[in-house]
Amino acid sequence: MGLVAGLLIWYGASEKAVSARPIGQRIEIPTPLGLPPVPYPADNPPTVETIALGRRLYYDTSLSADNTVSCATCHNPATGFADPKPVSEGVDKKTGTRNSPTVLNAAYFSTQFWDGRAASLEEQAQGPMHNPVEMAHTLRGVENRIASDPTYVKEFVQAFGPGPITIQRVVNAIGAFERTLVSGNSPFDRWYYGHDEMAVNDSVKRGLHVFVAPFKGNCESCHTIGDNYALFTDNKFHNIGVGATEDKVNDTGRLVVTNNANDTAAFKTPTLRNVAITAPYFHDGSRKTLKEVMDFYIGGGNSNPHLDKEVHSLDFLTAQERADLLAFMEALTGEMPKNAGPPNQKVAQQPSTPGSEGK
C-alpha cells in the first residue's frame, strides 16, 4: 500500500467531515501605505503554513488537466499579476471571452470575477480548475493529483491537520496566499497619505483634481478615494458601454448573476492601482493603452439602453488636463509584494511602468 493511500485510510475521514480551517501559526498581513487592513473570512484566517502552501499551489501547473496551466499563467507577477493578452489561453490554447484582471489587492473586492459571481477568493480559485477553456480539470481530479504527491500530503497536514486533501483545503490555501498580494505605497500614496510633497510632480497633483472634480473627470464616483485609504473601486457594477451598443450586447455581464435587466452589460469596477502595468483594459481587453481608455471615456462610451448615468462626454477636458489625468494614473503604481513569486524565488519580479525605461 502506498504512503498516500495508507494515510488517507488511517485518517478515515469523509470529505464532508474534514475541517478546512487552518491550524498553523496565525499572522497579520502587512498593510502598505494607502490601504486598509486586509480582510479575511472567519473560517480561513491567514497562517504561515497556508500561505506557503497556497503559494506553491498558485504556481503549480498540475492543477490543470494537462499540466500546462497554473493560476500564475493568467495572473503573472512579471506583468502585475495580470495577463497582457486581451483574453487568456487555457488548456490546448483555448480562449475565453474576458480579460484576466490583476490579483493584486483582490482581497479588498467584495465579489470576484468581472460579473461578481464568486463571493470570495476561495470560491474564485475553484472556478478555473474545472472550466473547460481554462484548466479543464475536475475538482476530484485536482484532489487526487495533489494527493499523489507525498510532499503535498505533509504540507496539507501541517496547514489543516489530519485528513484527506479536499478541494476546500486547496482553495483555502490559495485564497490565503492571494490575500498577501497587496500593493500600495505608490507615489500617490506617499504624497496623499504620507504628505511627501516631493513624491509626485505638479502634473500628478493637477491630475487628482481632474480625477475627483464632479465638473471634470468625476472618475472618483466609481474609483473611490477615502480619507485614510483608497481602493480605487466602489466594488459595484456599471455599464460603461464596452461591448454594448443600441442594437447589440456582446456580453451580458452581471445580468447572468442577478437576472436583473438593469445589470445588462454591467461589470465590476476594477481597481486603478497598478493600472499602468496591467494592460490591456476593460473586461474584454479591448483597449491596449491608458490613452485609449481615456479617449473612450472622453467620447462618452457607447450609447446603449443601460448605460450608467455617470458616463457622459468629457470632450471639454483640455489637452493639459488629459495629460495630467494620465500622469495621475501612472502615479498609482505601487510596490510589489515580497515573497510572492514562485516558491524558489523570494521576491516577485518588479514590473516596469510603460515609458519608464531609460529614466
Secondary structure in CASP SS format (residue, H / E / C, confidence):
PFRMAT SS
TARGET T0000
AUTHOR 0000-0000-0000
METHOD secondary structure of the structure
MODEL  1
M C 1.00
G C 1.00
L H 1.00
V H 1.00
A H 1.00
G H 1.00
L H 1.00
L H 1.00
I H 1.00
W H 1.00
Y H 1.00
G C 1.00
A C 1.00
S C 1.00
E H 1.00
K H 1.00
A H 1.00
V C 1.00
S C 1.00
A C 1.00
R C 1.00
P C 1.00
I C 1.00
G C 1.00
Q C 1.00
R E 1.00
I C 1.00
E C 1.00
I C 1.00
P C 1.00
T C 1.00
P C 1.00
L C 1.00
G C 1.00
L C 1.00
P C 1.00
P C 1.00
V C 1.00
P C 1.00
Y C 1.00
P C 1.00
A C 1.00
D C 1.00
N C 1.00
P C 1.00
P C 1.00
T E 1.00
V H 1.00
E H 1.00
T H 1.00
I H 1.00
A H 1.00
L H 1.00
G H 1.00
R H 1.00
R H 1.00
L H 1.00
Y H 1.00
Y C 1.00
D C 1.00
T H 1.00
S H 1.00
L H 1.00
S C 1.00
A C 1.00
D C 1.00
N C 1.00
T C 1.00
V C 1.00
S C 1.00
C H 1.00
A H 1.00
T H 1.00
C H 1.00
H C 1.00
N E 1.00
P H 1.00
A H 1.00
T H 1.00
G C 1.00
F C 1.00
A E 1.00
D C 1.00
P C 1.00
K C 1.00
P C 1.00
V C 1.00
S C 1.00
E E 1.00
G C 1.00
V H 1.00
D H 1.00
K H 1.00
K C 1.00
T E 1.00
G C 1.00
T C 1.00
R C 1.00
N C 1.00
S C 1.00
P C 1.00
T C 1.00
V C 1.00
L C 1.00
N C 1.00
A H 1.00
A H 1.00
Y H 1.00
F C 1.00
S C 1.00
T C 1.00
Q E 1.00
F C 1.00
W C 1.00
D C 1.00
G C 1.00
R C 1.00
A E 1.00
A C 1.00
S C 1.00
L H 1.00
E H 1.00
E H 1.00
Q H 1.00
A H 1.00
Q H 1.00
G H 1.00
P H 1.00
M H 1.00
H C 1.00
N C 1.00
P C 1.00
V C 1.00
E C 1.00
M C 1.00
A C 1.00
H C 1.00
T C 1.00
L H 1.00
R H 1.00
G H 1.00
V H 1.00
E H 1.00
N H 1.00
R H 1.00
I H 1.00
A H 1.00
S C 1.00
D C 1.00
P H 1.00
T H 1.00
Y H 1.00
V H 1.00
K H 1.00
E H 1.00
F H 1.00
V H 1.00
Q H 1.00
A H 1.00
F H 1.00
G C 1.00
P C 1.00
G C 1.00
P C 1.00
I C 1.00
T C 1.00
I H 1.00
Q H 1.00
R H 1.00
V H 1.00
V H 1.00
N H 1.00
A H 1.00
I H 1.00
G H 1.00
A H 1.00
F H 1.00
E H 1.00
R C 1.00
T C 1.00
L C 1.00
V C 1.00
S C 1.00
G C 1.00
N C 1.00
S C 1.00
P H 1.00
F H 1.00
D H 1.00
R H 1.00
W H 1.00
Y H 1.00
Y C 1.00
G C 1.00
H C 1.00
D C 1.00
E C 1.00
M C 1.00
A C 1.00
V C 1.00
N C 1.00
D H 1.00
S H 1.00
V H 1.00
K H 1.00
R H 1.00
G H 1.00
L H 1.00
H H 1.00
V H 1.00
F H 1.00
V H 1.00
A C 1.00
P C 1.00
F C 1.00
K C 1.00
G C 1.00
N C 1.00
C H 1.00
E H 1.00
S H 1.00
C C 1.00
H C 1.00
T C 1.00
I C 1.00
G C 1.00
D C 1.00
N C 1.00
Y C 1.00
A C 1.00
L C 1.00
F C 1.00
T C 1.00
D C 1.00
N C 1.00
K C 1.00
F E 1.00
H E 1.00
N C 1.00
I C 1.00
G C 1.00
V C 1.00
G C 1.00
A E 1.00
T C 1.00
E C 1.00
D C 1.00
K C 1.00
V E 1.00
N C 1.00
D C 1.00
T C 1.00
G E 1.00
R C 1.00
L H 1.00
V H 1.00
V H 1.00
T H 1.00
N C 1.00
N C 1.00
A H 1.00
N H 1.00
D H 1.00
T C 1.00
A C 1.00
A E 1.00
F E 1.00
K E 1.00
T C 1.00
P C 1.00
T C 1.00
L C 1.00
R C 1.00
N C 1.00
V H 1.00
A H 1.00
I H 1.00
T C 1.00
A C 1.00
P C 1.00
Y E 1.00
F C 1.00
H C 1.00
D C 1.00
G C 1.00
S C 1.00
R E 1.00
K C 1.00
T C 1.00
L H 1.00
K H 1.00
E H 1.00
V H 1.00
M H 1.00
D H 1.00
F H 1.00
Y H 1.00
I H 1.00
G C 1.00
G C 1.00
G C 1.00
N C 1.00
S C 1.00
N C 1.00
P C 1.00
H C 1.00
L C 1.00
D C 1.00
K C 1.00
E C 1.00
V C 1.00
H C 1.00
S C 1.00
L C 1.00
D C 1.00
F C 1.00
L C 1.00
T C 1.00
A H 1.00
Q H 1.00
E H 1.00
R H 1.00
A H 1.00
D H 1.00
L H 1.00
L H 1.00
A H 1.00
F H 1.00
M H 1.00
E H 1.00
A C 1.00
L C 1.00
T C 1.00
G C 1.00
E C 1.00
M C 1.00
P C 1.00
K E 1.00
N C 1.00
A C 1.00
G C 1.00
P C 1.00
P C 1.00
N C 1.00
Q C 1.00
K C 1.00
V E 1.00
A C 1.00
Q C 1.00
Q C 1.00
P C 1.00
S C 1.00
T C 1.00
P C 1.00
G C 1.00
S C 1.00
E C 1.00
G C 1.00
K C 1.00
END
